[in-house]
Amino acid sequence: MHFSSRLLEQAVEEFGRLPGIGKKTALRLVLHLLKQPNSDVSRFTHSIDQLKEQIRYCKTCFNISDHDVCEICAAVKRDHAMVCVVEDTRDVMAIENTNQYQGVYHVLGGLISPMDGVGPSDLKIDALIERLKKDDVREVILALSATMEGDTTIFYLYRKLKDFNVQISTIARGIAFGGELEYVDEVTLGRSIATRVPYERNIG
Amino acid sequence: MHFSSRLLEQAVEEFGRLPGIGKKTALRLVLHLLKQPNSDVSRFTHSIDQLKEQIRYCKTCFNISDHDVCEICAAVKRDHAMVCVVEDTRDVMAIENTNQYQGVYHVLGGLISPMDGVGPSDLKIDALIERLKKDDVREVILALSATMEGDTTIFYLYRKLKDFNVQISTIARGIAFGGELEYVDEVTLGRSIATRVPYERNIG
């Protein structure tokens, strides 16, 4: 592309670094921002800067939060003996949207993926084990995507957790193989949590 | 969506205001930025703030520029008696990419579109007429998209410009009807400039 302005080129380059945003889309987005009032554009950039500077993670479940302890972990009426293990905050949002779950969460921050260089130590697995040692947990639900990485992580977690006195469940596989958890419709996802099965039955 | 953080929700809302970016995509992009180093994120937002604050438009052709006069208008070796009228800076970039054109440009900043409330006075049409009065222009090429709005704008411009002593051309309609100029492939676009025809022949 021949850019008539270096400032324009830089902004397009930065937008083009975002996942799924090509050069043409980046240019379209930047030109759109150029047409907006100054106040709208500075509100856009400020919201990102502020999020990045002030973001915190719940010290119990590691979900994104504005406080040291997230609203779910702080809620008295939730069942703190039931811990749902998920990949990231999008999965928490997806499960909350089903209104089927009253327990708490544990956000791993990813899945084990040797291809991407993500090992168990890159995830909040040790923190989950500490949580099981310290808190009175009755059941751990492994709600991970039905992908290779999800299955690998479930297998790893099961081996780590099976000696604790907790029920380990996985969400029912009504989810199509290869399906990413966050894109599953609410009815299917809600039902798969309601009809979760003990891990032993799943592999047996 | 149930957001666990108001800061996260705000940033997702801001991203979701961009054209073609839905809520799910906005969330994906914001979570991607959250995972990047601070320096990368501040470079992203700074590039947008800087562009918005420092952007200038060439006082001759109204293309986006870092200077009062853009590089194309400042270039001595270009043919300043040939003015190519385009909708926006993306069209300048598309035509420059063909390497078929050695004249200069005039960027209207849009097309006449009664549906969107865009009239002739919202575009740089008066400035184009002043330019024809002041400068020694031999030919005006109307290189606008083959859409209803493009045709309307061409018709309006032709009536305004026909009494000047200039050749008025439109780019050859090798472009499919309804085609947006910026998405045309370089060969077609280059040829359509090379084989441009006088406006009279196009309507006759």
HADDOCK unambig.tbl for C-alpha pairs under 7 A between the chains (distance, minus, plus):
assign (segid A and resid 1 and name CA) (segid B and resid 93 and name CA) 6.48 0.50 0.50
assign (segid A and resid 1 and name CA) (segid B and resid 97 and name CA) 6.72 0.50 0.50
assign (segid A and resid 2 and name CA) (segid B and resid 93 and name CA) 5.50 0.50 0.50
assign (segid A and resid 2 and name CA) (segid B and resid 96 and name CA) 6.74 0.50 0.50
assign (segid A and resid 2 and name CA) (segid B and resid 97 and name CA) 6.73 0.50 0.50
assign (segid A and resid 3 and name CA) (segid B and resid 93 and name CA) 6.60 0.50 0.50
assign (segid A and resid 4 and name CA) (segid B and resid 64 and name CA) 6.22 0.50 0.50
assign (segid A and resid 4 and name CA) (segid B and resid 65 and name CA) 5.56 0.50 0.50
assign (segid A and resid 5 and name CA) (segid B and resid 64 and name CA) 6.40 0.50 0.50
assign (segid A and resid 5 and name CA) (segid B and resid 65 and name CA) 4.81 0.50 0.50
assign (segid A and resid 5 and name CA) (segid B and resid 66 and name CA) 5.28 0.50 0.50
assign (segid A and resid 6 and name CA) (segid B and resid 66 and name CA) 6.96 0.50 0.50
assign (segid A and resid 7 and name CA) (segid B and resid 51 and name CA) 5.30 0.50 0.50
assign (segid A and resid 8 and name CA) (segid B and resid 51 and name CA) 6.27 0.50 0.50
assign (segid A and resid 10 and name CA) (segid B and resid 47 and name CA) 6.35 0.50 0.50
assign (segid A and resid 11 and name CA) (segid B and resid 47 and name CA) 5.06 0.50 0.50
assign (segid A and resid 11 and name CA) (segid B and resid 48 and name CA) 5.59 0.50 0.50
assign (segid A and resid 14 and name CA) (segid B and resid 44 and name CA) 5.39 0.50 0.50
assign (segid A and resid 18 and name CA) (segid B and resid 29 and name CA) 6.62 0.50 0.50
assign (segid A and resid 19 and name CA) (segid B and resid 29 and name CA) 6.98 0.50 0.50
assign (segid A and resid 29 and name CA) (segid B and resid 18 and name CA) 6.64 0.50 0.50
assign (segid A and resid 29 and name CA) (segid B and resid 19 and name CA) 6.99 0.50 0.50
assign (segid A and resid 34 and name CA) (segid B and resid 52 and name CA) 6.13 0.50 0.50
assign (segid A and resid 42 and name CA) (segid B and resid 49 and name CA) 6.76 0.50 0.50
assign (segid A and resid 44 and name CA) (segid B and resid 14 and name CA) 5.39 0.50 0.50
assign (segid A and resid 45 and name CA) (segid B and resid 45 and name CA) 5.24 0.50 0.50
assign (segid A and resid 47 and name CA) (segid B and resid 10 and name CA) 6.35 0.50 0.50
assign (segid A and resid 47 and name CA) (segid B and resid 11 and name CA) 5.05 0.50 0.50
assign (segid A and resid 48 and name CA) (segid B and resid 11 and name CA) 5.59 0.50 0.50
assign (segid A and resid 49 and name CA) (segid B and resid 42 and name CA) 6.75 0.50 0.50
assign (segid A and resid 51 and name CA) (segid B and resid 7 and name CA) 5.29 0.50 0.50
assign (segid A and resid 51 and name CA) (segid B and resid 8 and name CA) 6.27 0.50 0.50
assign (segid A and resid 52 and name CA) (segid B and resid 34 and name CA) 6.13 0.50 0.50
assign (segid A and resid 64 and name CA) (segid B and resid 4 and name CA) 6.23 0.50 0.50
assign (segid A and resid 64 and name CA) (segid B and resid 5 and name CA) 6.41 0.50 0.50
assign (segid A and resid 65 and name CA) (segid B and resid 4 and name CA) 5.57 0.50 0.50
assign (segid A and resid 65 and name CA) (segid B and resid 5 and name CA) 4.83 0.50 0.50
assign (segid A and resid 66 and name CA) (segid B and resid 5 and name CA) 5.29 0.50 0.50
assign (segid A and resid 66 and name CA) (segid B and resid 6 and name CA) 6.98 0.50 0.50
assign (segid A and resid 93 and name CA) (segid B and resid 1 and name CA) 6.51 0.50 0.50
assign (segid A and resid 93 and name CA) (segid B and resid 2 and name CA) 5.52 0.50 0.50
assign (segid A and resid 93 and name CA) (segid B and resid 3 and name CA) 6.60 0.50 0.50
assign (segid A and resid 96 and name CA) (segid B and resid 2 and name CA) 6.76 0.50 0.50
assign (segid A and resid 97 and name CA) (segid B and resid 1 and name CA) 6.76 0.50 0.50
assign (segid A and resid 97 and name CA) (segid B and resid 2 and name CA) 6.73 0.50 0.50
